[in-house]
Every structure is written in structure tokens, then in C-alpha cells.
Amino acid sequence: MKRDQAPPAGSEQSSAPDEVTSRTVEQLAKQSSAGPLPTVRRPWSARRIPAALTALLIGAAAGTLLFDIIRVHAGRPASAWRTRLADELATRPLDDTWIRIGAVVIGLLGLWLIVLALTPGLRDQLPLRTPDAQTQAVLDRDAAELLLRDAAMRVPGVSTARIRISRNRVGTRADVRFRAPADVKADLLAALREELDRLALARPPRLAVRVRPRRK
């Protein structure tokens, strides 16, 4: 009698990743078909460059003013630039042209900082749907455009395709050959929708497809 051979020791371990992958795909499918999509926030930029520039300018101005004040307390005369600045601010009227220009510049800089503080930034990163609400995943916008362009180029009749992804829109322009533009447009819409479902974007943009015959 032949004895039953035991399965290899690594067979159970090799099947575990496949089970995890299938479970993850099933969770994503259930989540996408479970009605409205959950709210996913965009990642916030650290704003390192604006913060560093603001800190550098404020630090330089404060350091220069503090150095001049220490000189005055040490018995030396105030710097010429501070004396002139104090005289200009005391004598120039509020309706002066340079006063208005300075006020506008300072107001625009302040508005720019407020916009940076209240907006997330990172427009080149598209948030993805995840089975876990605590997990955050993003996809680079250029990579998404490349994947959609490859999907468009696989449609029969499409010779060239250009994809541009904005916040709420996927703009597609394709040149076709050897087929009717209307038929190519229908196949192109179906291919792009399928690719968008595969990307699993948290905020799927709407499709805007323009098809034209290729000029000889």
C-alpha cells in the first residue's frame, strides 16, 4: 500500500498571500457596490517652502530691527534706514501712491498665506478608496493619466490619445483611423470607465471624450 504523501511545508504559506489578496479585492468590490462612496479627504501638504520663506523673512526683519534697537540702547545713533522709515510713516498721508501699493502687496501676501493654510494642496496626488478608513492611499496624477492613455490606446481605431485629469474631470482627445468616430467614442468611454473602476479613485471624475478623424 502506498502511503499518502504529506503536502510540502511551504504550500500552506504560499496560498496565504493569495487568500489575503482575494479578500482585499472582495472588500473593495463590496465597498464600491455598497451605495454612496465614503468621504475621503485629500492629504495635506506640509508647505515647507512657504513656511521656510515666511520664517526667513520674519526672522531677518526682526533680527535687523532688534540689532538696531540694541545699538541705540548701547549709546550709538539709530541707523539711517530706521530713521528715514519712521519719518516716512509719520509724514506721508494715507492716500499716497506708495502707501497704497505697499498695503496692496502686504494684503496679497497675507491672502496667499491664508489660502495656503486653508487648502490641502498636493493636487498631483489622487486619493484612493481603501477597505480600512484609517488607511490612506494616493495615486500620482501623471501615473493615472498614463494608465488611462494606455487603456485608450488599446481601443481599436485609436491612433493617438491625450489624457488630462483635473479635479472633477478627465479630458480625453483621441484621433481615430479606419473606424467611425461614433463607434470609437462608445468603445473609448467603456474602456476608460473600466480603467477608472480599476484605479479605485475615491472621487471618480466625470469623463469628457472628444474624438476626431486623424488628418492625413
C-alpha positions in Angstrom: 0.0 0.0 0.0 1.2 3.5 -0.8 1.2 5.9 1.9 -0.4 9.3 1.4 2.3 11.9 0.9 2.1 15.0 3.0 1.8 18.3 1.2 5.0 20.4 1.1 5.7 22.5 4.0 5.6 25.8 2.0 2.3 25.1 0.3 0.2 26.5 3.1 2.4 29.6 3.3 2.3 30.2 -0.4 -1.5 30.1 -0.5 -1.9 32.6 2.3 -1.0 35.7 0.2 -3.4 34.7 -2.4 -6.2 34.4 0.2 -5.3 37.9 1.6 -5.3 39.4 -1.9 -8.7 37.8 -2.8 -10.2 39.1 0.5 -8.9 42.6 -0.2 -10.3 42.6 -3.7 -13.7 41.3 -2.3 -13.7 44.1 0.3 -13.0 46.7 -2.4 -15.7 45.3 -4.6 -18.3 45.3 -1.7 -17.3 48.8 -0.8 -17.7 50.1 -4.3 -21.1 48.5 -4.7 -22.4 49.4 -1.3 -24.1 52.6 -2.4 -22.5 56.1 -1.8 -18.8 56.2 -1.5 -17.3 57.2 1.8 -15.8 60.7 2.2 -12.1 60.6 1.7 -10.0 63.7 2.4 -7.1 64.7 0.3 -3.7 64.6 2.0 -2.4 67.9 3.3 0.8 69.4 2.1 3.5 70.2 4.7 4.0 73.6 2.9 7.7 73.5 3.8 8.9 76.0 1.2 6.3 78.8 2.0 6.8 78.2 5.7 10.6 78.4 5.4 10.4 81.6 3.3 7.9 83.3 5.7 10.0 82.3 8.7 13.2 83.6 7.0 11.7 86.9 6.1 10.2 87.5 9.5 13.4 86.4 11.2 15.6 88.6 9.1 13.3 91.7 9.7 13.0 91.0 13.4 16.7 90.4 13.8 17.7 93.6 11.9 15.3 95.7 14.0 16.4 94.1 17.2 20.1 94.7 16.4 19.4 98.4 15.7 17.5 98.7 19.0 20.4 97.2 20.9 22.7 99.7 19.2 20.6 102.6 20.3 20.5 101.3 23.9 24.3 101.0 23.8 24.6 104.7 23.2 25.0 104.7 19.4 22.7 106.6 17.0 19.9 104.8 15.2 20.5 103.5 11.7 19.7 105.8 8.8 17.1 103.4 7.3 15.1 103.2 10.5 15.1 107.0 11.0 14.0 107.5 7.4 11.3 104.8 7.7 9.9 106.4 10.8 9.9 109.9 9.1 8.2 108.5 6.0 5.5 106.7 8.0 4.9 109.8 10.1 4.7 112.4 7.3 3.2 110.5 4.3 -0.6 110.7 4.0 -2.6 107.5 3.8 -3.8 108.3 0.2 -0.2 108.4 -1.0 0.5 106.1 -4.0 3.4 104.2 -2.4 1.4 103.7 0.8 -1.4 102.1 -1.3 1.0 100.0 -3.2 2.6 98.7 0.0 -0.8 98.0 1.5 -1.9 96.0 -1.6 1.3 94.0 -1.6 1.0 93.2 2.1 -2.7 92.3 1.7 -1.9 89.9 -1.2 0.8 88.2 0.7 -1.5 87.8 3.7 -4.3 86.4 1.5 -1.8 84.0 -0.1 -0.7 82.7 3.3 -4.4 82.3 4.3 -5.1 80.3 1.2 -2.1 78.1 1.8 -3.3 77.5 5.4 -6.9 76.5 4.4 -6.3 74.4 1.3 -4.7 70.9 1.3 -2.6 71.3 -1.8 -0.9 68.2 -3.3 -3.1 68.4 -6.4 -0.8 65.9 -8.1 -1.9 63.1 -5.7 -5.3 61.5 -6.2 -6.8 59.7 -3.1 -7.9 56.1 -3.5 -10.6 54.0 -1.9 -9.4 51.7 0.8 -11.1 48.9 2.8 -9.9 50.5 6.0 -11.0 54.0 6.9 -7.7 54.5 8.8 -5.6 53.6 5.8 -4.8 56.4 3.3 -3.5 55.7 -0.2 -2.9 58.1 -3.1 -2.0 57.7 -6.8 0.2 60.1 -8.7 -1.8 62.1 -11.3 0.8 61.5 -14.0 0.6 57.8 -13.4 -3.2 57.8 -13.6 -3.1 59.8 -16.9 -0.6 57.3 -18.3 -2.8 54.3 -17.3 -5.8 55.9 -18.9 -3.9 56.7 -22.0 -2.7 53.1 -22.3 -6.3 52.0 -21.9 -7.4 54.4 -24.6 -4.7 53.3 -27.0 -5.9 49.6 -26.7 -9.2 50.6 -28.3 -9.3 49.6 -31.9 -9.1 52.5 -34.2 -7.4 55.0 -31.8 -4.1 56.2 -33.2 -3.3 58.9 -30.7 -4.8 59.8 -27.3 -4.2 62.7 -24.9 -5.4 62.5 -21.3 -5.7 65.4 -18.8 -7.1 64.8 -15.3 -8.4 67.8 -13.4 -10.2 67.9 -10.1 -13.6 66.7 -11.3 -13.0 65.8 -15.0 -11.0 63.5 -17.2 -10.4 65.3 -20.6 -9.7 62.9 -23.4 -8.9 63.8 -27.0 -8.4 60.9 -29.4 -7.6 60.7 -33.1 -9.1 57.7 -34.9 -8.5 55.8 -38.1 -10.3 53.1 -40.1 -13.4 53.3 -37.9 -16.4 55.6 -37.5 -15.8 58.2 -34.8 -19.1 57.4 -33.1 -18.2 53.7 -32.7 -14.8 54.5 -31.4 -16.2 57.0 -28.9 -18.5 54.4 -27.4 -15.7 51.9 -27.1 -13.4 54.5 -25.6 -15.9 55.6 -23.0 -16.4 51.9 -21.9 -12.6 51.3 -21.8 -12.0 54.5 -19.7 -14.8 53.7 -17.3 -13.4 50.2 -16.8 -9.9 51.6 -16.2 -11.3 54.2 -13.7 -13.1 51.4 -11.8 -9.8 49.5 -11.7 -8.0 52.6 -10.3 -10.5 52.8 -7.4 -10.3 56.6 -7.1 -12.1 58.0 -4.0 -13.6 60.8 -6.1 -14.2 59.4 -9.6 -14.1 62.3 -12.1 -16.5 62.5 -15.0 -15.4 61.6 -18.5 -15.3 64.1 -21.3 -14.3 62.4 -24.6 -13.6 64.2 -27.9 -13.0 62.0 -31.0 -11.9 63.2 -34.4 -10.7 61.6 -37.6 -7.0 61.7 -38.0 -5.8 64.1 -40.7 -3.6 62.6 -43.4 
